[in-house]
Amino acid sequence: MAKHSKVFKAENGTELKMEITAECSTDEEMRETLSFIALSSHQFYLQAGRKISSKL
C-alpha cells in the first residue's frame, strides 16, 4: 500500500489537504493507478471550473 498526502496553503489562509492511498502489487500497476488519478483529477477540475464560471 502506498500513501501520500500534502497540504496546500493559499495566501488568504485557505488550506487544502489532498491524500491518496493506493494498493498496487507491481510498479506497472502503480503507474497505471497514478495515471488514472491524474486523469480523474484533471477532469474534476475542468468540470469544477466550468460550473464555477457558469455561476459568475
Order of alpha helices (4+ residues) and beta strands (2+ residues): beta-beta-alpha
